[in-house]
Amino acid sequence: MKKGTDMAKWCVCVLAMVAAVACVHGQEAPDLRLPHVFGSNMVLQREMKTPVWGWAAPGDTITVSFAGQVRTGNVKPDGTWRVDLDPLPASAEPRVLQVAAKTGNQQKAIENVLVGEVWLCSGQSNMQWSVRQAENAKQEIADATWPLIRHFAAPRRPAGAPQDDIDAAWQVCSPETVGGFTAVGYFFGRELHRELDVPVGLLHSSWGGTRIEPWTPPEGFGMTTGLEDISERVGLTDPASPVHQKRLREYIVEMEQWVASARKAIAEESTVTVSPTYPAELSPLTDRQDPSTLFNGMIFALIPYAFRGAVWYQGESNRHDGAMYARKMEALIRGWRGRWQREFPFYYVQIAPFVYNNEPPFILPRLWEAQASVLALPQTGMVVTNDIGNVRNIHPANKQDVGRRLAAIALAQTYGKDGIVWSGPTVKSLAVEGSKLRVLFDHVGGGLVSRDGKPLSCFEVAGKTSAYVKAEAVIDGDSVIVSSPAVAGPVSVRFAWHRTAEPNLMNKAGLPAGAFRAGPEPAIGLLAQEVPDAGDYELVYELDLAKLGRDVTYDVDRRAEIAGPFDRIAYFLELHKQDGTVQYVFVAMDAFTDDLAKIGIPVLAARAQFQQTVDNLDVCTNVGGLRNGQGMDGGNIEFWPNNYSGSNAAKVPGASDSQFDFGDQCVEPVDGHGSMQVHNHKAKQTIFSINKWRSGAKAEIGIGNSPGQTRDWTFVSNADTYPVRKLQVLVRLRTQ
């Protein structure tokens, strides 16, 4: 009995050793594996080469069988394989996609596979918004027996490097499942299914509150002018990139030098210096708002899945980008198209009017303008939503019309359906006719009309040197005639140029006109254009900050012209960045002095020294994150020519006792570093800073909190990074 037991143990040991040796030599075949997007209930794209891919043992042979096609391919040395099926006709017949690996006779059977139209649905919360959250949700869910519509939803996951799979499954549309579908995607897909009578697959990958940069592949930034800084930031985190390797080699040299010095210190029994810190910029980007992280975690694994096109609904989180958003959309579109190696259709939704917490009313129209400009790219289309939004709800519940309008674009432009009006009126030309302007429109859809039967709303006109004023607008065929008795010689028109604009101009097909500007912008300052209450104030000083120095001579000095007392003091700082973007802030407060000589740059000769709270703070800015509002408390100023320290000797609430922020201590010498800072200490924010003016081009200037070691822009020496930098100082005269 013992002999048999010993023999059995010996056999087990031998078999284990053989298995171990086989594993070491790579003879054990890895399991045949496909990404989750190839799963039961899936929809394959019709009339297009269909890639099927996955992983298996290097050198193995893979066979893919579907709809009478049998295709084979070999597994590459890295364990990946891909087999392409020839274009397939649409089919609602549930069939099995079979994949087999020769080694080990491994097989995968993917059941209930349809062939039809597949679309990628992506963006932020208005794409993520589900059917159960949409208008008339109860009825929509009850009516959702559409078994030929399928939905694949990517879990929300950022990643510092491309991920090769997404852990999700296809769902068949039914009243039990549809509640969790993307509402915009579902209503879009349902319309396509009804009109085309083919199965529809929705690849859904979205995440509320995210910016556009995380969805963009690295090369998208690299191929787009103005995004070089983002491209470099992403490149530094990629171990394969030259910039990463260069910086890493530099660090290795620093470490080698430190190791040598440390060994020497040990031998000499001397103090060892602190070792160099690993460069933080080389670490992977992992936050959901970091560039390319959502492309890595939620898009990359879908490449090269065949689909017809993409629909996109995003922009709220980038609304402060203004014109720069167009470049970021271009980077996204070109980057995605490059990865799929195909110029597929890309249709998107212009975000709806919304209040946005009292921020300046013209920030949102600039984003609308940027979104509209992306239509210059081929195979693009845009849905306007200014008639179906809700200015008090950033997630308008009417997702049905959004989906239908996206589908109209696709049916007309992608599928070639005749007789479909897919766009609202867009400007074709502008002509001056005496004291009036004629705006000629394209996409009139049977004629221009007023949606509510009332006079046309939201039109404004301006002259060469006069601000925009409300205008009368009258439909004349395919044109609108615009005029105002307040502007004798109009040259410019703008429409729906306010964050809450819900204009009534539309075409007879029921599609609205979107916000636009036409004609030369009036030659007035940015202050008058952007700040609604600017007309209440009188200019006292204006200064090109490129002329800063120990003493200041203002370009405009109107102290002698200001008659009567004033009750409010305001500052308007305008900064143009190298990439062409413009930052501005208007901040007004109750007067903290009655001496006009002390409200400008607090140079030594001005004899101004203030560290105090200021009341009724008004802030109007286009800088993201900086709090806008009126009548706010928590304001304080730090105006002096002195040096200062980070010590919070004045006990400003919430200020640091060591970091330069909104609670610094004024110290000797009097003719020192210099501070002109306005803060909202309640929000823990610097509103603007102009420091160290004695240094001229290396003065310290900024709006909002500095991203560096300080919060008030101390020590940044950055003035010359702004090609244009201008300050205006104003007062509001007290009414008698």
Secondary structure, 3 states (H helix, E strand, C coil): CHHHHHHHHHHHHHHHHHHHHHHHCCCCCCCCECCCCCCCCCEEECCCCEEEEEECCCCCEEEEEECCEEEEEECCCCCEEEEEECCCCCEEEEEEEEEEECHHHEEEEEEEEEEEEEEEEEECHHHHCEHHHCCCHHHHHHCCCCCCEEEEECCCCCCCCCCCCCCCCEEECCCCCHHHCEHHHHHHHHHHHHHHCCCEEEEEEECCCCCCHHHCCHHHHHCCCCCHHHHHHHHHCCCCCHHHHHHHHHHHHHHHHHHHHHHHHHHHCCCCCCCCCCCHHHCCCCCCCCCCHHHHHHHHHHCCCCCCEEEEECCHHHHHHCCHHHHHHHHHHHHHHHHHCCCCCEEEECCCCCCCCCCCCCHHHHHHHHHHHHHHCCCEEEECCCCCCCCCCCCCCCHHHHHHHHHHHHHHHHCCCCCCCCCCCEEEEEEEECCEEEEEEECCCCCEEECCCCCCCCEEEECCCCCCEECEEEEECCEEEEECCCCCCCCEEEECCCCCCCCCEEECCCCECCCEEECCCCCCCHHHHHCCCHHHCEEEEEEEHHHCCCCCCCCEECHHHCCCCEEEEEEEEEEECCCCCEEEEEEEEECCCCCHHHCCCCCHHHCCCEEEEECCEEEEECCCCCCCEEEECCEEEEEECCEEECCCCCCCCCCCCCCCCCCCEEECCCCCCCEEEEEECCCCEEEEEEECHHHHHHCEEEECCCCCCCCCCCCCCCHHHCCEEEEEEEEEECCC
